[in-house]
Amino acid sequence: MTNSSEALMASTEITYAESGLASDEQPMHSDPIAAGYQDDIDGVGVDGEQLDLADRQALRRVVGLSTELTDVTEVEYRQLRLERVVLIGVWTEGTLADAETSMAELAALAETAGSEVLDALIQRRDKPDAGTYIGSGKAKELREVVIATGADTVVCDGELTPGQLIALEKAVQVKVIDRTALILDIFAQHAKSREGKAQVALAQMQYMLPRLRGWGESMSRQAGGRVAGGGGIGTRGPGETKIETDRRRIRSRMAKLRKDIAEMGTARETQRGARRRGGVPAVAIAGYTNAGKSSLLNRLTGAGVLVENALFATLDPTVRRAEAEDGRAYTIADTVGFVRHLPHQLVEAFRSTLEEVAQSDLVVHVVDGSHPHPESQLSTVRQVLSEIGAGDVPELVVVNKCDTADPHVIDRLRRTEKGCVVVSARTGEGIDALRAAVEAALPHPEVEVDAVVPYALGALVARVHDTGEVLTEEHTSEGTHLVARVDAALAAELSAYAVAPVA
């Protein structure tokens, strides 16, 4: 669907300008070059050819064409078809600027999912209404807004209970979804790998199971005796209702997905174990969604991973090899971005993927310096890192997008985040300083060795260069004289050629 930022600016009560977002920070750009993500170098930018981006954009909705059924089935309801939406939020704490920023982020999420935002409303309450989230009176006013704008969907900035979802849908008489369902829909669109698709499917089922409900009386019909004979043990006799059958099938499907994800997680753990045994340090790039993590990985390693100015463009982790100035190898992993109120279903389903962060030696925490409130992004990401067991991993804060950021915001971050590195993945500014900071923060091998390795064992010397720190190297008549710092396993192999006691 065509993005309509101008319509949003003209018609919503909450605009991007009011929330502090610059006009060049609109959530969606179909062209990565227009979004400023590629610098042309010999015809190919630093982000590579971006073939995945072209593939992702190959299928678009056509505005105005619809074959919506009057009697919508439950399966069709699960497949969210966001088109023309009205946003509604409940402001319970914080300042008005915080509430407006939250709504601007919800608008960005909705546009990333492929919808057109028509209006945005905020209600001031002590807490959300237990019945309809916004109260019966405001629900009637929301219905009037829906009629006036011609919207077909209402998106709530919060997680609705099943009861609130049903009551609000009855009040506004159009489809209602919450923030969690919206994020799950974006993940479903962007998942590419087998593991990513399985993780998203599991998260969606965990979310839908308590919200499963019928359309009409068909879901309450019982099918017993011979009719249910094909269902096996547990389905014969008095019979079960259709909704009970659906719940049972969803639980069975969830069990199979958990088993598949566990098996895929084993393969990922095997790869991590091989790297650890080889003494290769691991660096994980983490941060808020759309902070520029993938662009930074492309700058550091030339990985060519997909870059898009949209929320949750990256779901599948990418691990690339890098080399320090002293020749030591290490890995850098790009991970899924975080967001405020990240659905707990996603954290649980993506746990095997997020272990790339928890089991790394260093977390490069990327924050969007052009955001009006980067401190809130830092706090959100650190909260999620703590939930997945990565709270104690050493952290290097990297302030990205310094070329478009407010200098006062950059200065404020320099004061609050001691030792942070300020960069621009788009222009390349500060990248050399970042490489130096990453290499300085990497764990250093513990054992110092002084050995003369015979020339016939060149592979052993290469391993010292790859996984250790070579302090001095000299070629003698007996072999290669090395003074280096290595891990304990490699030190044991070199002990046979030691010319001095192992430190």
C-alpha positions in Angstrom: 0.0 0.0 0.0 1.3 3.5 -0.8 2.6 5.3 2.2 0.8 8.6 3.0 3.0 10.6 5.4 1.5 13.9 4.1 -2.1 12.7 4.9 -0.9 11.7 8.4 0.7 15.1 9.0 -2.5 16.9 7.9 -5.2 14.8 9.6 -3.9 13.3 12.9 -4.0 14.9 16.3 -0.5 13.5 16.9 2.0 14.3 14.2 5.6 13.4 13.7 6.6 17.0 14.0 4.8 17.3 17.4 6.5 14.2 18.7 9.9 15.5 17.8 10.6 13.3 14.8 12.3 15.1 11.9 10.6 15.0 8.6 13.3 12.9 7.1 12.7 10.2 9.6 9.4 9.0 8.3 9.1 5.2 8.9 9.0 3.9 5.4 11.1 4.5 2.3 10.7 2.1 -0.6 14.0 3.2 -2.0 17.0 2.5 0.3 19.1 5.1 -1.6 16.4 7.8 -1.0 16.6 6.8 2.7 20.3 7.6 2.7 21.5 4.1 3.4 23.9 3.6 0.5 27.0 5.4 -0.6 27.7 4.5 -4.2 31.1 2.9 -4.5 31.9 1.6 -8.0 28.2 1.2 -8.6 27.5 -0.9 -5.5 27.0 0.7 -2.1 28.5 -0.2 1.2 25.3 -2.2 1.9 25.8 -4.4 -1.2 23.3 -5.0 -4.0 20.3 -5.4 -1.5 18.6 -8.1 -3.5 16.6 -9.2 -0.5 15.1 -5.7 -0.3 13.9 -5.9 -3.9 12.4 -9.3 -3.2 10.6 -8.0 -0.1 9.1 -5.2 -2.0 8.0 -7.3 -5.0 4.5 -7.8 -3.6 2.4 -4.7 -2.9 -1.3 -4.2 -2.1 -3.5 -2.4 -4.6 -5.6 0.3 -3.0 -9.3 0.1 -3.4 -9.6 -3.6 -4.4 -11.0 -5.9 -1.9 -12.9 -9.2 -1.8 -13.8 -9.0 2.0 -16.4 -11.6 3.0 -19.4 -10.7 5.1 -19.0 -13.8 7.2 -15.4 -13.7 8.1 -13.9 -17.0 9.2 -11.5 -17.4 12.1 -8.6 -18.4 9.8 -9.1 -15.2 7.8 -9.2 -13.1 11.0 -5.8 -14.4 12.0 -4.3 -13.2 8.7 -4.3 -9.4 9.6 -5.2 -7.3 6.6 -4.2 -3.8 7.7 -5.3 -1.1 5.2 -6.8 2.1 6.6 -6.3 2.4 10.3 -7.1 4.7 13.2 -4.7 4.7 16.2 -5.9 4.9 19.8 -3.8 5.2 22.9 -4.3 5.6 26.7 -1.9 8.0 28.4 -1.5 6.8 32.0 1.9 8.1 33.0 4.8 10.3 31.8 4.6 13.6 30.0 2.5 14.5 26.9 5.7 14.4 24.8 6.2 10.7 25.9 2.7 9.9 24.9 3.1 11.6 21.5 6.4 9.8 20.9 4.7 6.5 21.7 1.9 7.2 19.2 4.4 8.2 16.5 6.1 4.9 17.0 2.8 3.1 16.7 2.2 5.0 13.5 5.6 3.8 12.2 4.7 0.2 13.2 1.4 0.4 11.4 3.0 1.9 8.2 5.7 -0.8 8.3 2.9 -3.4 8.3 1.6 -1.9 5.1 -1.3 0.3 6.4 -2.3 3.9 5.9 -2.8 5.8 9.1 -5.8 8.1 8.9 -6.1 9.5 12.5 -4.5 9.1 15.9 -6.2 9.8 19.3 -4.9 9.8 22.9 -7.1 9.5 26.0 -5.8 10.6 29.4 -6.8 8.0 32.1 -5.4 6.7 35.3 -5.5 3.2 33.9 -7.1 1.5 30.8 -10.8 0.7 31.2 -11.3 -3.0 32.1 -14.2 -3.3 29.7 -13.4 -1.5 26.5 -9.9 -0.2 27.1 -11.0 3.4 26.6 -14.4 3.4 28.2 -17.9 3.1 26.7 -18.3 6.8 26.0 -15.0 7.2 24.3 -15.6 4.0 22.3 -18.7 5.7 20.8 -16.7 8.8 19.9 -14.1 6.4 18.3 -16.9 4.8 16.3 -17.7 8.3 14.9 -14.1 8.9 14.0 -14.0 5.5 12.2 -17.1 6.4 10.2 -15.8 9.9 9.3 -12.4 8.6 8.1 -13.6 5.4 6.5 -11.2 3.3 8.5 -11.5 -0.5 8.5 -9.2 -1.2 11.5 -8.5 0.3 14.9 -5.0 -0.2 16.4 -4.6 0.1 20.2 -1.2 1.2 21.7 -1.2 -1.6 24.3 -2.0 -5.3 24.8 -5.8 -5.9 25.0 -7.3 -8.7 27.0 -9.6 -11.0 25.0 -12.6 -9.4 26.7 -11.5 -5.9 25.9 -10.9 -6.9 22.3 -14.4 -8.3 21.9 -16.1 -5.4 23.6 -14.2 -2.7 21.7 -14.9 -4.5 18.4 -18.6 -4.5 19.2 -18.5 -0.8 20.0 -16.6 0.5 16.9 -17.9 -2.3 14.5 -14.6 -2.7 12.7 -11.6 -5.0 13.3 -9.6 -4.1 16.4 -6.0 -5.2 17.0 -3.5 -4.3 19.6 0.2 -3.4 19.6 1.3 -7.0 20.1 -0.7 -8.3 17.1 0.7 -5.5 15.0 4.3 -6.4 15.8 3.6 -10.1 15.3 2.2 -9.2 11.8 5.4 -7.3 10.9 7.5 -10.3 12.0 5.4 -12.6 9.9 5.9 -10.4 6.9 9.7 -10.2 7.3 10.6 -13.7 8.5 12.7 -15.4 5.9 14.6 -18.3 7.3 13.0 -21.6 8.4 13.9 -20.9 12.0 12.5 -17.3 11.8 9.2 -18.5 10.3 8.8 -21.2 13.0 9.6 -18.7 15.8 7.0 -16.2 14.4 4.4 -18.9 14.0 4.9 -20.1 17.5 4.6 -16.5 18.9 1.4 -15.9 16.9 -0.2 -19.1 18.2 0.7 -18.3 21.7 -1.0 -14.9 21.3 -4.1 -16.2 19.4 -4.9 -19.2 21.7 -6.6 -17.3 24.5 -8.2 -15.0 22.0 -9.7 -17.7 19.8 -13.4 -17.1 19.3 -16.2 -18.0 16.9 -17.9 -16.2 14.2 -21.6 -17.2 14.4 -22.9 -20.4 15.8 -20.8 -22.8 13.8 -18.0 -22.7 16.4 -20.4 -24.0 19.1 -21.7 -27.0 17.2 -20.8 -30.5 18.5 -19.7 -33.3 16.3 -19.8 -36.7 18.0 -20.2 -40.4 17.2 -19.4 -41.4 13.7 -19.0 -37.8 12.5 -16.0 -37.3 14.7 -14.7 -40.8 14.0 -11.8 -39.5 12.0 -10.5 -37.5 14.9 -9.2 -40.4 16.9 -9.4 -41.1 20.6 -10.8 -38.1 22.6 -13.1 -36.8 19.8 -15.8 -39.6 19.8 -18.8 -39.8 22.1 -20.7 -36.6 23.0 -18.2 -34.7 20.9 -16.4 -31.4 21.2 -17.2 -28.0 19.8 -15.4 -26.6 16.8 -13.6 -24.0 19.0 -12.4 -26.8 21.3 -11.1 -28.7 18.2 -9.3 -25.6 17.0 -7.7 -25.1 20.4 -6.5 -28.7 20.5 -5.0 -28.4 17.0 -3.3 -25.2 17.9 -1.7 -26.7 21.0 -0.5 -29.7 18.9 1.0 -27.4 16.3 2.7 -25.3 19.1 4.2 -28.5 20.6 5.6 -29.5 17.2 7.0 -25.9 16.6 8.7 -25.9 20.0 10.3 -29.3 19.1 11.5 -28.0 15.7 12.9 -24.7 17.2 14.7 -26.7 19.9 16.4 -28.8 17.2 17.4 -25.7 15.2 18.6 -24.1 18.4 20.9 -27.2 18.9 22.5 -26.6 15.5 23.1 -22.9 16.4 24.6 -23.9 19.8 26.9 -26.3 18.0 28.2 -23.5 15.8 28.7 -21.2 18.8 30.5 -24.0 20.7 32.9 -24.6 17.7 33.7 -20.9 17.8 34.3 -20.9 21.5 36.5 -23.9 21.3 38.5 -22.2 18.6 39.0 -19.2 21.0 37.2 -16.8 18.6 35.7 -13.9 20.5 32.1 -13.1 19.7 30.6 -9.6 19.4 26.8 -9.0 19.2 25.2 -5.9 17.7 22.0 -5.1 19.7 19.8 -2.1 20.0 16.4 -0.5 19.3 14.7 -1.3 16.0 15.7 0.9 13.1 18.8 2.2 15.0 21.1 1.2 12.1 22.5 -2.1 13.3 22.5 -3.8 9.9 24.1 -0.7 8.3 26.8 -0.8 10.9 27.5 -4.5 10.3 27.8 -3.7 6.6 30.3 -0.9 7.3 32.4 -3.1 9.6 32.5 -6.3 7.6 31.0 -5.7 4.2 28.3 -8.3 5.0 25.8 -6.9 2.5 22.8 -7.7 4.7 19.4 -6.2 4.0 19.0 -2.6 5.0 15.6 -0.8 5.1 14.4 2.3 6.8 11.6 0.4 8.5 11.0 -1.2 11.9 12.1 -4.8 12.3 13.7 -5.0 8.9 16.1 -7.7 10.4 14.8 -10.8 12.0 17.3 -13.5 11.1 20.7 -13.1 12.8 23.7 -12.7 10.6 27.2 -13.7 11.8 30.2 -12.4 10.0 34.0 -12.8 10.6 36.1 -9.7 11.2 39.8 -9.3 11.9 41.5 -7.0 14.4 44.6 -4.9 13.6 46.8 -7.5 15.3 45.4 -10.2 13.1 43.2 -11.8 15.7 39.8 -13.0 14.3 36.4 -12.4 15.9 32.8 -12.7 14.9 30.1 -10.0 14.7 26.4 -10.9 14.9 23.5 -8.7 13.8 20.4 -9.4 15.8 16.7 -8.5 15.9 15.9 -5.1 17.1 14.0 -4.4 20.3 11.1 -2.0 20.9 9.0 -0.7 23.9 6.7 -3.4 25.3 8.2 -6.1 23.1 5.7 -8.9 23.2 6.7 -11.6 25.7 5.6 -14.2 23.1 8.4 -13.0 20.8 11.0 -13.0 23.5 10.1 -16.6 24.4 9.9 -17.8 20.7 13.1 -16.0 19.7 15.1 -17.1 22.8 17.4 -19.4 20.8 18.2 -16.5 18.5 18.7 -14.0 21.3 21.2 -16.3 22.8 23.6 -14.9 20.3 23.6 -11.8 22.5 23.6 -13.5 25.9 26.6 -15.7 25.0 28.7 -13.1 23.3 31.8 -11.5 24.8 30.8 -7.9 24.0 27.5 -6.2 23.2 27.7 -3.3 20.8 24.6 -1.4 21.9 23.5 0.8 19.0 21.3 3.8 19.7 19.7 6.2 17.2 21.2 9.6 18.0 18.7 11.4 15.8 15.8 10.1 18.0 14.3 12.8 20.3 14.6 10.6 23.3 17.5 8.2 22.8 17.8 7.6 26.6 14.4 5.8 26.5 15.7 3.5 23.8 18.8 2.7 25.9 16.6 1.9 28.9 14.2 -0.3 26.8 17.0 -2.4 25.3 18.8 -2.9 28.6 15.6 -4.1 30.1 15.2 -6.7 27.3 18.9 -7.7 27.6 18.4 -8.3 31.3 15.4 -10.5 30.5 17.3 -12.8 28.2 20.3 -13.1 30.6 22.7 -10.7 28.8 22.6 -8.0 31.5 26.1 -8.8 32.7 27.8 -9.0 29.2 30.2 -6.0 28.7 28.6 -3.2 26.8 29.9 -0.7 24.3 27.4 2.1 23.5 27.5 3.3 19.9 25.5 6.5 19.0 24.6 6.1 15.3 23.2 8.7 12.8 25.3 11.5 14.1 25.1 13.2 10.7 21.4 13.9 11.3 21.4 14.1 15.1 21.0 17.2 17.2 24.5 18.2 18.5 23.0 18.9 22.0 21.6 15.4 22.1 25.0 13.9 21.2 26.7 16.0 23.9 24.1 14.8 26.4 24.7 11.2 25.5 28.5 11.7 25.8 28.0 12.9 29.3 25.7 10.2 30.5 27.2 7.2 28.6 30.9 7.3 29.4 33.1 5.8 26.7 30.4 5.8 24.0 31.5 6.0 20.4 29.7 8.4 18.0 29.4 7.2 14.4 27.4 7.5 11.2 27.0 4.2 9.3 25.7 6.2 6.3 28.8 8.4 5.9 31.4 6.3 7.6 32.2 8.9 10.2 33.7 7.4 13.4 33.9 3.8 12.0 37.7 3.6 12.6 37.2 4.7 16.2 34.5 2.1 16.6 36.8 -0.6 15.3 39.5 0.4 17.7 37.0 0.5 20.6 35.7 -3.0 19.8 39.1 -4.5 19.5 40.2 -2.9 22.8 37.1 -4.3 24.6 37.5 -7.8 23.2 38.7 -10.4 25.8 42.4 -11.0 25.6 44.0 -14.5 25.8 45.2 -15.4 29.2 48.4 -17.4 28.7 51.7 -15.9 27.4 54.0 -18.3 25.5 57.5 -18.1 24.1 58.1 -20.8 21.6 60.0 -21.7 18.5 57.6 -23.5 16.1 59.2 -25.7 13.4 58.5 -24.5 9.8 56.8 -27.8 9.1 54.0 -26.7 11.5 52.9 -23.6 9.7 49.2 -24.4 10.5 50.0 -24.0 14.2 51.5 -20.6 13.6 48.4 -19.6 11.6 46.2 -20.6 14.6 48.2 -18.4 16.9 47.7 -15.5 14.5 44.0 -16.2 14.2 43.0 -16.7 17.8 45.8 -15.2 19.8 47.8 -12.0 20.1 51.2 -12.1 18.6 53.6 -9.8 20.5 56.8 -10.6 18.6 57.6 -12.8 15.6 61.0 -13.8 14.3 62.1 -16.3 11.7 65.2 -18.2 12.9 67.1 -21.2 11.5 65.1 -23.6 13.8 61.7 -22.2 13.0 59.3 -19.3 13.8 60.1 -17.7 17.2 56.8 -16.5 18.7 56.0 -14.5 21.8 52.2 -14.4 22.0 49.2 -14.6 24.3 46.9 -17.6 23.6 44.2 -19.6 25.2 45.0 -22.5 27.5 44.3 -25.2 24.9 46.7 -23.7 22.3 49.3 -23.0 25.0 49.3 -26.7 25.8 50.1 -27.5 22.2 52.8 -24.9 22.1 54.4 -26.1 25.3 56.4 -28.8 23.4 58.3 -26.0 21.6 58.6 -23.6 24.5 62.0 -21.8 25.0 60.9 -20.2 28.2 58.6 -21.2 31.1 54.9 -20.6 30.3 53.7 -17.5 32.1 
